[in-house]
Amino acid sequence: MEEYSVLDIFSYVPKQKIDLEQLETIFVNEINNVNAATNGYYVEKYKQIHELEKNIKIAVEDLQNEGKKIAFIKKGRKIIAVVGYKVT
């Protein structure tokens, strides 16, 4: 199983609801579990077929320009965070 290092997190929910540490934990636990939602959260690796909201698209473009891999943390169908990561 591959290991991952989180480099950046762009969160779209208030930290009172879920903080960056919790988002990183969700990412690490869920990245290899396709459709294995924990507490309603799951991780989806970025594919260029997505139509994205403007602020999310900007985050994705910034991470791409830095050469980072990208994933979304989602709750239901809603993207709650964009994660920039690397395989270690």
BAMI-40814 format. One record per atom (N, C-alpha, C, O, CB): residue in three letters; x, y, z. Coordinates in pm, 1 decimal, m for minus. Glycine has a CB too. Layout:
BEGIN
<"Ala" <X Y Z>>
...
END
This chain:
BEGIN
<"Met" <84.4 m118.2 0.0>>
<"Met" <0.0 0.0 0.0>>
<"Met" <88.7 124.3 0.0>>
<"Met" <187.8 131.3 72.7>>
<"Met" <m95.9 0.0 122.2>>
<"Glu" <51.8 221.3 m82.0>>
<"Glu" <129.5 344.6 m90.1>>
<"Glu" <107.0 430.6 33.1>>
<"Glu" <2.8 423.1 98.3>>
<"Glu" <93.4 422.8 m216.5>>
<"Glu" <207.5 512.9 63.4>>
<"Glu" <194.2 610.0 171.1>>
<"Glu" <191.4 749.1 109.9>>
<"Glu" <251.6 773.4 5.3>>
<"Glu" <310.0 596.4 274.6>>
<"Tyr" <121.5 839.4 175.7>>
<"Tyr" <100.1 973.3 123.1>>
<"Tyr" <139.7 1078.4 225.2>>
<"Tyr" <124.5 1058.5 345.7>>
<"Tyr" <m45.3 991.9 82.2>>
<"Ser" <190.5 1190.4 175.7>>
<"Ser" <218.3 1306.7 259.4>>
<"Ser" <128.8 1420.8 213.8>>
<"Ser" <125.7 1455.5 95.7>>
<"Ser" <369.1 1347.5 252.5>>
<"Val" <56.3 1478.2 308.3>>
<"Val" <m27.9 1593.7 278.6>>
<"Val" <61.0 1717.1 275.3>>
<"Val" <136.5 1742.3 369.3>>
<"Val" <m143.0 1609.4 383.8>>
<"Leu" <52.2 1794.2 167.1>>
<"Leu" <132.7 1914.8 151.0>>
<"Leu" <49.8 2041.0 170.7>>
<"Leu" <99.3 2139.1 226.3>>
<"Leu" <197.5 1916.6 13.8>>
<"Asp" <m75.5 2040.1 126.1>>
<"Asp" <m165.5 2155.5 136.7>>
<"Asp" <m308.4 2107.1 155.1>>
<"Asp" <m347.7 2002.4 103.7>>
<"Asp" <m154.8 2246.3 11.3>>
<"Ile" <m385.5 2186.3 230.0>>
<"Ile" <m528.9 2161.1 241.4>>
<"Ile" <m601.4 2294.1 226.3>>
<"Ile" <m573.1 2390.1 298.0>>
<"Ile" <m564.5 2092.3 377.7>>
<"Phe" <m694.9 2298.5 132.7>>
<"Phe" <m783.4 2413.1 115.9>>
<"Phe" <m920.9 2368.3 164.9>>
<"Phe" <m988.2 2289.1 98.9>>
<"Phe" <m787.7 2463.7 m35.1>>
<"Ser" <m961.7 2418.8 279.7>>
<"Ser" <m1087.9 2377.6 340.2>>
<"Ser" <m1198.6 2476.5 305.6>>
<"Ser" <m1176.4 2597.4 299.6>>
<"Ser" <m1073.2 2365.1 492.7>>
<"Tyr" <m1317.5 2422.8 283.1>>
<"Tyr" <m1433.9 2504.6 250.8>>
<"Tyr" <m1544.3 2491.1 355.4>>
<"Tyr" <m1661.6 2516.4 327.6>>
<"Tyr" <m1487.6 2466.7 114.1>>
<"Val" <m1504.5 2450.6 476.8>>
<"Val" <m1597.2 2444.7 589.9>>
<"Val" <m1531.3 2514.7 708.7>>
<"Val" <m1408.6 2518.2 717.3>>
<"Val" <m1635.4 2295.9 625.5>>
<"Pro" <m1610.6 2570.3 799.9>>
<"Pro" <m1552.4 2637.8 916.1>>
<"Pro" <m1473.3 2541.1 1004.3>>
<"Pro" <m1510.7 2424.8 1019.2>>
<"Pro" <m1662.2 2704.8 998.3>>
<"Lys" <m1363.4 2590.5 1062.6>>
<"Lys" <m1280.8 2502.4 1146.0>>
<"Lys" <m1355.5 2454.5 1269.4>>
<"Lys" <m1316.8 2353.8 1328.8>>
<"Lys" <m1153.5 2574.0 1187.9>>
<"Gln" <m1462.2 2524.3 1309.9>>
<"Gln" <m1542.4 2478.2 1421.8>>
<"Gln" <m1616.1 2349.4 1386.4>>
<"Gln" <m1648.7 2268.8 1473.6>>
<"Gln" <m1641.8 2586.3 1464.1>>
<"Lys" <m1641.4 2331.6 1257.7>>
<"Lys" <m1711.3 2211.9 1210.5>>
<"Lys" <m1612.5 2095.5 1192.6>>
<"Lys" <m1637.5 1983.7 1237.6>>
<"Lys" <m1785.0 2241.2 1077.1>>
<"Ile" <m1501.3 2124.3 1126.7>>
<"Ile" <m1396.7 2023.5 1105.3>>
<"Ile" <m1265.8 2097.6 1079.3>>
<"Ile" <m1257.0 2180.4 988.6>>
<"Ile" <m1432.7 1926.6 985.0>>
<"Asp" <m1164.5 2067.1 1159.8>>
<"Asp" <m1038.8 2141.4 1147.1>>
<"Asp" <m942.5 2070.7 1051.4>>
<"Asp" <m970.3 1961.3 1002.3>>
<"Asp" <m972.8 2158.9 1285.2>>
<"Leu" <m828.7 2135.9 1026.3>>
<"Leu" <m732.7 2083.2 928.1>>
<"Leu" <m674.5 1948.7 970.8>>
<"Leu" <m649.5 1862.7 886.3>>
<"Leu" <m619.6 2183.2 906.6>>
<"Glu" <m652.9 1929.8 1099.8>>
<"Glu" <m601.8 1800.5 1148.0>>
<"Glu" <m699.9 1688.7 1117.2>>
<"Glu" <m660.6 1580.5 1073.6>>
<"Glu" <m574.3 1805.9 1299.1>>
<"Gln" <m828.0 1715.6 1140.4>>
<"Gln" <m930.3 1615.0 1111.9>>
<"Gln" <m937.1 1586.0 962.2>>
<"Gln" <m952.7 1470.8 921.7>>
<"Gln" <m1067.7 1661.7 1163.5>>
<"Leu" <m925.4 1690.8 879.8>>
<"Leu" <m926.5 1670.9 734.7>>
<"Leu" <m807.7 1586.4 691.2>>
<"Leu" <m821.9 1498.3 606.4>>
<"Leu" <m924.9 1806.1 661.5>>
<"Glu" <m691.1 1612.4 748.6>>
<"Glu" <m572.3 1532.6 713.7>>
<"Glu" <m591.8 1386.9 754.4>>
<"Glu" <m554.5 1296.3 680.0>>
<"Glu" <m445.7 1590.2 781.8>>
<"Thr" <m649.5 1363.9 871.2>>
<"Thr" <m676.0 1226.9 916.7>>
<"Thr" <m773.1 1156.2 822.2>>
<"Thr" <m751.7 1040.4 786.4>>
<"Thr" <m732.8 1227.6 1060.3>>
<"Ile" <m879.4 1225.4 781.8>>
<"Ile" <m974.4 1166.4 686.5>>
<"Ile" <m901.6 1130.2 557.4>>
<"Ile" <m920.0 1020.6 504.4>>
<"Ile" <m1092.0 1264.3 657.0>>
<"Phe" <m818.5 1222.2 506.4>>
<"Phe" <m746.0 1196.7 382.6>>
<"Phe" <m659.5 1071.0 394.8>>
<"Phe" <m667.9 980.9 311.3>>
<"Phe" <m659.1 1317.7 346.0>>
<"Val" <m577.2 1065.6 498.1>>
<"Val" <m484.0 953.2 515.6>>
<"Val" <m559.1 821.2 530.0>>
<"Val" <m517.2 719.4 475.0>>
<"Val" <m394.4 976.2 638.6>>
<"Asn" <m669.9 822.9 603.8>>
<"Asn" <m745.8 699.6 626.6>>
<"Asn" <m824.6 653.7 505.3>>
<"Asn" <m846.1 533.9 486.9>>
<"Asn" <m839.6 718.4 741.3>>
<"Glu" <m868.0 748.3 421.8>>
<"Glu" <m960.7 714.5 314.9>>
<"Glu" <m901.3 708.6 174.7>>
<"Glu" <m966.8 658.3 83.4>>
<"Glu" <m1069.4 811.3 315.2>>
<"Ile" <m778.9 758.6 154.3>>
<"Ile" <m724.0 770.6 18.0>>
<"Ile" <m719.7 636.7 m55.3>>
<"Ile" <m738.5 633.3 m176.9>>
<"Ile" <m583.7 829.8 23.3>>
<"Asn" <m695.8 528.7 14.0>>
<"Asn" <m689.3 398.3 m51.8>>
<"Asn" <m820.9 321.9 m50.2>>
<"Asn" <m830.9 214.9 m110.2>>
<"Asn" <m584.0 315.1 12.8>>
<"Asn" <m920.6 375.0 16.9>>
<"Asn" <m1049.1 306.7 29.4>>
<"Asn" <m1151.0 368.8 m65.0>>
<"Asn" <m1220.1 464.1 m28.9>>
<"Asn" <m1100.0 312.5 174.7>>
<"Val" <m1159.8 316.1 m183.0>>
<"Val" <m1253.9 370.0 m280.6>>
<"Val" <m1396.7 349.0 m231.2>>
<"Val" <m1437.5 237.1 m200.2>>
<"Val" <m1233.7 303.8 m419.3>>
<"Asn" <m1471.7 459.2 m224.5>>
<"Asn" <m1612.1 457.7 m180.6>>
<"Asn" <m1632.1 400.1 m40.8>>
<"Asn" <m1737.7 343.9 m11.4>>
<"Asn" <m1694.6 378.8 m278.2>>
<"Ala" <m1532.4 413.5 44.7>>
<"Ala" <m1545.5 365.3 182.3>>
<"Ala" <m1563.8 485.2 274.7>>
<"Ala" <m1471.7 523.3 346.8>>
<"Ala" <m1421.0 280.6 224.8>>
<"Ala" <m1680.4 543.0 272.1>>
<"Ala" <m1707.3 665.2 348.6>>
<"Ala" <m1706.6 638.2 497.9>>
<"Ala" <m1767.8 542.5 545.6>>
<"Ala" <m1841.5 725.5 307.5>>
<"Thr" <m1636.1 724.4 571.5>>
<"Thr" <m1635.5 720.5 717.1>>
<"Thr" <m1706.9 844.9 765.2>>
<"Thr" <m1668.3 956.6 730.8>>
<"Thr" <m1489.9 711.8 774.9>>
<"Asn" <m1809.7 826.3 843.7>>
<"Asn" <m1888.7 938.7 892.6>>
<"Asn" <m1937.4 1027.0 778.4>>
<"Asn" <m1954.0 1147.8 795.5>>
<"Asn" <m1807.3 1021.3 991.0>>
<"Gly" <m1959.7 967.4 663.4>>
<"Gly" <m2009.5 1043.0 549.7>>
<"Gly" <m1902.8 1111.2 466.4>>
<"Gly" <m1934.4 1171.6 364.0>>
<"Gly" <m2104.0 1143.8 596.8>>
<"Tyr" <m1775.6 1103.1 508.3>>
<"Tyr" <m1665.1 1166.2 434.8>>
<"Tyr" <m1593.5 1061.8 349.9>>
<"Tyr" <m1578.5 946.7 391.0>>
<"Tyr" <m1565.1 1234.5 532.5>>
<"Tyr" <m1549.8 1102.6 231.7>>
<"Tyr" <m1466.4 1014.2 151.2>>
<"Tyr" <m1371.6 1097.2 65.9>>
<"Tyr" <m1389.9 1217.6 47.9>>
<"Tyr" <m1553.2 922.1 62.5>>
<"Val" <m1270.9 1030.2 14.4>>
<"Val" <m1167.3 1096.2 m65.5>>
<"Val" <m1178.7 1048.9 m209.2>>
<"Val" <m1194.5 929.9 m236.7>>
<"Val" <m1025.0 1067.2 m9.1>>
<"Glu" <m1170.2 1144.9 m299.8>>
<"Glu" <m1176.0 1114.8 m442.9>>
<"Glu" <m1055.9 1180.8 m510.0>>
<"Glu" <m1038.0 1302.2 m501.1>>
<"Glu" <m1310.9 1164.3 m506.7>>
<"Lys" <m974.2 1100.2 m576.8>>
<"Lys" <m860.3 1156.6 m649.7>>
<"Lys" <m910.7 1241.4 m765.3>>
<"Lys" <m1010.3 1208.5 m829.7>>
<"Lys" <m766.5 1044.6 m701.4>>
<"Tyr" <m840.8 1350.4 m790.4>>
<"Tyr" <m881.6 1444.9 m894.8>>
<"Tyr" <m864.9 1384.5 m1033.0>>
<"Tyr" <m761.7 1325.5 m1065.2>>
<"Tyr" <m800.9 1574.2 m884.6>>
<"Lys" <m968.2 1400.5 m1113.4>>
<"Lys" <m964.1 1367.4 m1255.9>>
<"Lys" <m1009.7 1492.2 m1329.4>>
<"Lys" <m1095.8 1564.6 m1279.3>>
<"Lys" <m1054.9 1241.5 m1291.4>>
<"Gln" <m955.8 1518.5 m1443.6>>
<"Gln" <m983.7 1643.3 m1513.7>>
<"Gln" <m1124.4 1652.4 m1571.9>>
<"Gln" <m1155.3 1748.6 m1642.2>>
<"Gln" <m884.9 1661.3 m1622.8>>
<"Ile" <m1208.6 1556.1 m1544.7>>
<"Ile" <m1343.6 1559.6 m1600.6>>
<"Ile" <m1440.7 1640.0 m1514.3>>
<"Ile" <m1554.6 1663.0 m1554.8>>
<"Ile" <m1395.8 1418.6 m1617.7>>
<"His" <m1397.1 1682.6 m1396.7>>
<"His" <m1485.4 1755.3 m1305.8>>
<"His" <m1515.2 1896.9 m1354.4>>
<"His" <m1428.3 1965.7 m1407.8>>
<"His" <m1423.8 1761.0 m1167.7>>
<"Glu" <m1637.8 1937.6 m1335.0>>
<"Glu" <m1671.4 2079.2 m1346.5>>
<"Glu" <m1667.3 2132.2 m1204.8>>
<"Glu" <m1734.3 2079.7 m1115.9>>
<"Glu" <m1813.1 2103.6 m1415.9>>
<"Leu" <m1588.1 2236.9 m1183.8>>
<"Leu" <m1562.2 2283.2 m1048.7>>
<"Leu" <m1609.4 2426.1 m1027.5>>
<"Leu" <m1613.6 2506.5 m1120.7>>
<"Leu" <m1415.2 2272.7 m1017.8>>
<"Glu" <m1645.0 2456.3 m902.6>>
<"Glu" <m1673.3 2594.2 m865.5>>
<"Glu" <m1544.8 2674.5 m880.8>>
<"Glu" <m1435.1 2619.1 m874.3>>
<"Glu" <m1729.2 2603.9 m719.6>>
<"Lys" <m1558.9 2804.2 m901.0>>
<"Lys" <m1443.9 2889.5 m931.3>>
<"Lys" <m1334.6 2881.8 m824.7>>
<"Lys" <m1217.4 2866.7 m859.1>>
<"Lys" <m1489.2 3032.8 m946.6>>
<"Asn" <m1370.1 2891.8 m695.0>>
<"Asn" <m1268.1 2890.8 m590.2>>
<"Asn" <m1196.7 2755.9 m581.1>>
<"Asn" <m1077.5 2750.6 m550.8>>
<"Asn" <m1331.1 2925.0 m455.8>>
<"Ile" <m1268.2 2648.8 m606.8>>
<"Ile" <m1206.9 2516.0 m605.8>>
<"Ile" <m1116.2 2500.2 m727.3>>
<"Ile" <m1006.8 2444.5 m717.0>>
<"Ile" <m1315.2 2405.3 m604.2>>
<"Lys" <m1161.5 2548.9 m841.5>>
<"Lys" <m1081.0 2541.9 m963.9>>
<"Lys" <m948.6 2616.8 m946.5>>
<"Lys" <m844.9 2569.9 m993.4>>
<"Lys" <m1159.7 2600.1 m1083.3>>
<"Ile" <m950.9 2732.5 m880.0>>
<"Ile" <m829.0 2809.2 m855.9>>
<"Ile" <m732.3 2729.1 m767.9>>
<"Ile" <m612.6 2724.6 m796.0>>
<"Ile" <m862.6 2945.0 m789.7>>
<"Ala" <m783.4 2666.3 m662.1>>
<"Ala" <m698.6 2584.2 m574.8>>
<"Ala" <m635.8 2468.9 m652.6>>
<"Ala" <m517.1 2440.5 m637.2>>
<"Ala" <m780.3 2529.5 m456.3>>
<"Val" <m716.0 2402.7 m736.3>>
<"Val" <m665.8 2291.1 m817.8>>
<"Val" <m556.1 2339.8 m912.4>>
<"Val" <m452.5 2274.8 m925.5>>
<"Val" <m781.2 2226.0 m898.5>>
<"Glu" <m578.1 2452.6 m977.5>>
<"Glu" <m477.9 2505.9 m1070.3>>
<"Glu" <m348.5 2541.5 m997.8>>
<"Glu" <m239.7 2515.9 m1049.5>>
<"Glu" <m532.8 2629.2 m1142.8>>
<"Asp" <m359.1 2600.3 m878.4>>
<"Asp" <m239.3 2632.8 m799.7>>
<"Asp" <m160.7 2506.6 m766.0>>
<"Asp" <m38.4 2504.1 m779.9>>
<"Asp" <m278.1 2706.9 m670.3>>
<"Leu" <m229.8 2402.7 m722.3>>
<"Leu" <m163.0 2277.4 m686.6>>
<"Leu" <m101.7 2211.0 m809.6>>
<"Leu" <8.2 2156.1 m801.8>>
<"Leu" <m261.8 2181.6 m618.7>>
<"Gln" <m171.2 2215.4 m922.4>>
<"Gln" <m117.0 2159.0 m1046.7>>
<"Gln" <10.1 2232.5 m1087.2>>
<"Gln" <108.1 2170.0 m1128.0>>
<"Gln" <m221.5 2166.5 m1160.3>>
<"Asn" <8.6 2365.1 m1076.0>>
<"Asn" <125.9 2444.5 m1112.3>>
<"Asn" <245.8 2412.8 m1023.6>>
<"Asn" <360.4 2429.9 m1065.3>>
<"Asn" <93.4 2592.7 m1103.7>>
<"Glu" <219.8 2366.8 m901.9>>
<"Glu" <326.9 2329.1 m809.8>>
<"Glu" <365.9 2182.0 m825.8>>
<"Glu" <454.0 2133.7 m754.7>>
<"Glu" <284.1 2356.4 m665.4>>
<"Gly" <301.9 2110.7 m917.7>>
<"Gly" <335.2 1971.1 m944.5>>
<"Gly" <285.2 1872.2 m839.9>>
<"Gly" <339.2 1762.2 m827.7>>
<"Gly" <481.8 1957.8 m956.5>>
<"Lys" <184.2 1909.8 m765.6>>
<"Lys" <131.4 1823.1 m660.3>>
<"Lys" <14.7 1740.1 m712.5>>
<"Lys" <m57.8 1781.3 m803.2>>
<"Lys" <87.1 1906.3 m538.8>>
<"Lys" <m1.3 1622.7 m653.1>>
<"Lys" <m119.1 1541.4 m681.0>>
<"Lys" <m235.9 1603.5 m605.0>>
<"Lys" <m216.3 1672.7 m505.1>>
<"Lys" <m97.1 1390.6 m640.0>>
<"Ile" <m356.9 1578.3 m653.0>>
<"Ile" <m474.0 1645.8 m598.0>>
<"Ile" <m583.5 1544.2 m567.7>>
<"Ile" <m607.7 1450.4 m643.6>>
<"Ile" <m525.7 1753.6 m695.5>>
<"Ala" <m648.7 1566.8 m453.8>>
<"Ala" <m766.1 1487.6 m417.6>>
<"Ala" <m867.9 1579.3 m351.5>>
<"Ala" <m834.4 1686.9 m301.9>>
<"Ala" <m728.0 1369.2 m322.9>>
<"Phe" <m992.3 1534.6 m352.1>>
<"Phe" <m1099.7 1607.1 m286.1>>
<"Phe" <m1146.1 1526.2 m166.5>>
<"Phe" <m1154.8 1403.6 m172.8>>
<"Phe" <m1217.3 1635.1 m383.5>>
<"Ile" <m1176.0 1595.9 m57.2>>
<"Ile" <m1249.0 1533.2 52.0>>
<"Ile" <m1392.8 1578.5 33.4>>
<"Ile" <m1422.2 1697.5 23.0>>
<"Ile" <m1190.8 1572.4 195.8>>
<"Lys" <m1481.4 1479.5 29.5>>
<"Lys" <m1621.9 1510.0 2.7>>
<"Lys" <m1709.2 1456.8 115.0>>
<"Lys" <m1677.2 1357.9 180.9>>
<"Lys" <m1666.2 1450.6 m132.4>>
<"Lys" <m1819.5 1525.5 133.9>>
<"Lys" <m1925.9 1475.3 221.7>>
<"Lys" <m2049.8 1474.5 134.1>>
<"Lys" <m2099.2 1579.5 93.0>>
<"Lys" <m1945.4 1564.9 354.7>>
<"Gly" <m2098.7 1356.3 106.5>>
<"Gly" <m2202.9 1344.4 6.3>>
<"Gly" <m2142.9 1381.4 m127.9>>
<"Gly" <m2037.0 1330.5 m164.6>>
<"Gly" <m2325.6 1434.1 40.2>>
<"Arg" <m2208.9 1469.3 m201.4>>
<"Arg" <m2156.1 1512.9 m331.5>>
<"Arg" <m2078.2 1642.9 m321.9>>
<"Arg" <m2022.7 1689.5 m421.5>>
<"Arg" <m2269.4 1529.5 m430.8>>
<"Lys" <m2073.3 1701.9 m203.0>>
<"Lys" <m2012.8 1833.7 m185.0>>
<"Lys" <m1863.7 1822.9 m151.7>>
<"Lys" <m1824.4 1748.9 m61.6>>
<"Lys" <m2085.8 1910.5 m74.6>>
<"Ile" <m1782.0 1897.6 m225.3>>
<"Ile" <m1639.4 1905.2 m196.1>>
<"Ile" <m1622.6 1996.6 m74.8>>
<"Ile" <m1663.1 2112.9 m78.0>>
<"Ile" <m1557.2 1957.8 m320.2>>
<"Ile" <m1562.6 1943.4 32.5>>
<"Ile" <m1539.8 2025.4 151.4>>
<"Ile" <m1393.1 2065.2 166.2>>
<"Ile" <m1360.7 2154.5 244.5>>
<"Ile" <m1585.6 1950.8 275.8>>
<"Ala" <m1303.6 1998.9 90.8>>
<"Ala" <m1162.1 2035.2 96.8>>
<"Ala" <m1090.6 1984.2 m28.3>>
<"Ala" <m1126.8 1881.8 m86.3>>
<"Ala" <m1095.7 1977.6 225.1>>
<"Val" <m988.3 2059.3 m67.3>>
<"Val" <m897.4 2017.7 m175.0>>
<"Val" <m763.4 1990.3 m108.4>>
<"Val" <m713.6 2072.3 m31.2>>
<"Val" <m885.0 2128.2 m290.2>>
<"Val" <m705.2 1874.4 m138.6>>
<"Val" <m579.5 1834.0 m76.4>>
<"Val" <m471.2 1821.9 m182.3>>
<"Val" <m490.2 1757.0 m285.1>>
<"Val" <m596.0 1700.8 m0.4>>
<"Gly" <m357.4 1885.0 m156.0>>
<"Gly" <m238.6 1865.7 m237.8>>
<"Gly" <m150.1 1767.1 m165.1>>
<"Gly" <m122.3 1785.2 m46.5>>
<"Gly" <m163.8 2000.5 m265.2>>
<"Tyr" <m104.7 1662.3 m233.7>>
<"Tyr" <m27.8 1557.4 m166.2>>
<"Tyr" <79.5 1501.4 m258.7>>
<"Tyr" <83.9 1531.2 m378.0>>
<"Tyr" <m120.6 1444.3 m118.3>>
<"Lys" <166.1 1419.1 m199.4>>
<"Lys" <263.6 1343.7 m277.1>>
<"Lys" <268.7 1201.3 m224.0>>
<"Lys" <237.3 1175.4 m107.8>>
<"Lys" <404.1 1410.4 m271.3>>
<"Val" <308.4 1110.6 m310.3>>
<"Val" <328.0 972.1 m270.4>>
<"Val" <469.6 963.0 m216.8>>
<"Val" <564.5 1007.5 m281.3>>
<"Val" <303.7 871.4 m390.0>>
<"Thr" <483.4 903.7 m95.8>>
<"Thr" <616.0 894.7 m34.3>>
<"Thr" <673.3 755.1 m43.8>>
<"Thr" <784.4 730.6 3.2>>
<"Thr" <609.9 937.1 110.7>>
END
